[in-house]
């Protein structure tokens, strides 16, 4: 009788390493993510910004930024659907495994390539445009490196499991493990059954979320809702001449 080969894993699920990686580290990352944002907003409210560099250079930014943000939005929606929605729900809705798999692989690959391509343009811009490079901090460099590693590992896991390997249904390993964390019943054995690239991708994502509150990525959790209720901004000109054209309604001079 032959024993089926076990997938390459970072740590055994029953050992101390497996418990630390897949049952303890997720809660540490979640605690730092939440408390870090609270601390950042309370003590560094004026630093809660993207530190925009559009004034220094806009041509490359107009290419890289939309490409990156479009890709990362689709990637985020794909992860939310793949990790939070159980496999039984999609099957009950009439979505077969093959249809779901093909859609997820195609959209995930396209979105991942767009994200990585947009990120490459933004990194190239920061490296080659002098004023932008001067405004780039060590914190930014570390954030870009960690973000790149996470995206590359995600694409590599998808390619290795689907294009090269025999395929791996992450909705039977990674997704139940992810949900078990929030149900306060972490099951390290589930992640031990996932290929090592999926494990590395999950670990890099945990590290990214741990560093998130202390980088410019905090701007993703904000929305300019204040613009809806703030008062009008009054502009006054130093020019004493009224000109020959009558001002438009609402733009009359105030004094």
N, C-alpha and C positions, 0 to 999 in steps of 0.2 A: 504494500500500500504506500502510495506517495503522499507526502504531506505538502499542501499548497504553500508556495513561498510567501512569506510575510513581506509587506512593503517596507522599504527602507524608512526608518523612523529616527527622529532626533533623540527620543528617549522612550523607554518602555512605559506603557500606560500604568503599570502597577508599581513602578519605582518612584523614588523621590523626585527624579528629574521630570518625569511625566506629570506628576502632581504640581510641581512648581511651574512648569511651562503652561499647562493647559487648565489648571484649576486656581492657581494663586496669581500668576502674572496678569490674567485678564482683569481681575478685581483691582489690582494695583494700578493698572493702566486706566481703568474706569474712574477710580478715585482721583488720580492725578488730573485726568481730563476735566472732571467736574470742578474739583476744588481749585485747580489751576486757573480756570476761567473766572471763578469767583474772585480769587486773589488778584488776577490781572485787571479785572474791571474795577476793583476797589482801590488798588494802589497804583495802577498804571493806566488810568482811563484815557489820558491824552496820548498814550502810546498804542492805543487800540486802533490801529490803522494799517492800511496796506503800504504806506509810505510810497505813494504813487510817484513814478519817474517819467510820466508822460510828457512833461515839459522838456525833458532832456532829449527824448527821441520818440517818435510816434509811428514811423513807417513799419518797423519790425513788430512793434507792439500791436498794431492793427492786424497783423497776421497771426502772431503767436497767441495773443490773449484770447480771442474768440475761439480759436482751434482748441486750446487747452481747456477753456471753461465749458465748451460744448461737449468735449470728450469726457471730462471728469463728471459732468452732470449725468450723462448716460451711464457711465460706469457706476456712479452712486446709486442710480435708480435700479440698475441691474443687480447690484449687490443687495439692495433692500429686498427686491423681489426674490432673489435666489436664497438668501439667508433666512428671511423672516417668514416666507410663505412655504408651508410644508408641502412635500411632494404629493400627499394625498389630496390636498385642496385643488391643485392644478389638474390632477387626474379626474377629480369629481366634476370639474368645470369642463371636461371633455378635451383637455389638452394632453395629447399623448406624450410619452417620454421622448420619442424621436423628434416630434415637432418642437417640443420645448428645447431639446438639446441643440438642434440645428439653429434655432432662433437665438439662443443664448450664446452659442459659439460665434455666429456671424456678427451679431450686434456687439458682443463683448470684444471681439478682435478689432472691429472697425473703431469702436470707441476708444479702446486701449491704444491703438496706433495713432489716432487723432490726439489723444492726451499726451502721448510720448513725443509726437512731432511738435505739438505746440510748446511743450516744455523745453524741447531742444532749441526752438527758436528763441524762447525767452532767456535761456541760459546763454546762448550765443550772443544775444543782445547785451546781456549784462557783462559779458567778458570782453566784447569788442568796442562798445560805446564808452568812451572815457568817463563822462560824468555819471553814467549809470553804474559803472564799475566802482567808482569812488564812493557811491552811495550804498554799495552792497556790503553788509556786515558779515562777520563770521557766522552769526546766527542764521542769516539768509543762506549762506553756502551750505551749512549743515542741513537746513531744511530742504534745500533743493536736492542734495545728495540722498537723503532719506526718502524723499518723495519719488525720486528716480528709481531707487532700488525697489521700492514697493510696487511701482508700476511694471518694471521689467520682470520681477518675479511673478506677478499676476499673469502677464503675457506668456512667460515661459511655462508656467503651470498649465495654462490653457493649451499651448502648442504641444507640450510633452504628453499631456493626457489625451488629447484628441487627434492632433495631426500626426504625431509620431507613435505614441503608445496605443494600447488597446482601448483607451477610454477610461475615465473614472467619474462616477456619479457623486459629485460632492454633496448632493442633497441627502445622501445617506451617511455622510461622515461629518463634514465641516458644518453644514447647516444645522443638524441636530445639536452638535457641540455648542455652536454659537447661541442657539436658543436656550440650551441648558444653563448657560451662564446667567442669563436674565431671569430664569426660573429658579435660581439659587440652588440648582442641582447639577453642578458641573460634572461632566463625564469625560475624563481624560482618555478613556479607551476609544472613544469615537475618533479623536484626532490621531491616535496611534494607527488607525486603519487608513489614514490618508497618505498619499505619496509625499515624499520629502519636500518637493517644490511647493505643494499646498501648505505644508507646515511652515516653511520659510516665509511664504507670502503672508500667512497669518501672523507670524512673529514680527515681521517688518511693519505690518499694519498696527500692531499693538504698540510698537516703539514710536510709530508716527503719531498715534493718538496721545501717547504720553508726552511727546514734545510739542504737540499742537498748541496748547495754551500759551506757550512762551515764544511763539513765532508770529509772523504776519498772517498766518492762516486763520487767526481769530476773526478776520473780517468776514469769513464765510458764514459765521453765526449771527451776523447783524443785518439789519435791513433799515433803509432810510425812512422809517415811518414818521419821523419828526417833520419831514418835508410836507406832510399832509396838513399839519396844524400850525406850522410856524407862521408868523406874520410876514407881510411883504417887506422886502428890502428896499429902502428908499435910497436912490442914487441922486446926488447933487453935483451939478457941474460948476466948475470954476469960471466958465465962460460967461461973461456978463451980457453978451449979445444974444438976443432971443432968436435970431435967424428969421428967415422968410417963410418957412414952412410951419404950419400950425401943428402942434404936437398931437399925437393920437390920444384917444380917450384913455384915461388911466395913466398917461405919461406927462401930464401937465406939470410945469415947474411949480415947486412948492414955495419959492421965495427968492 
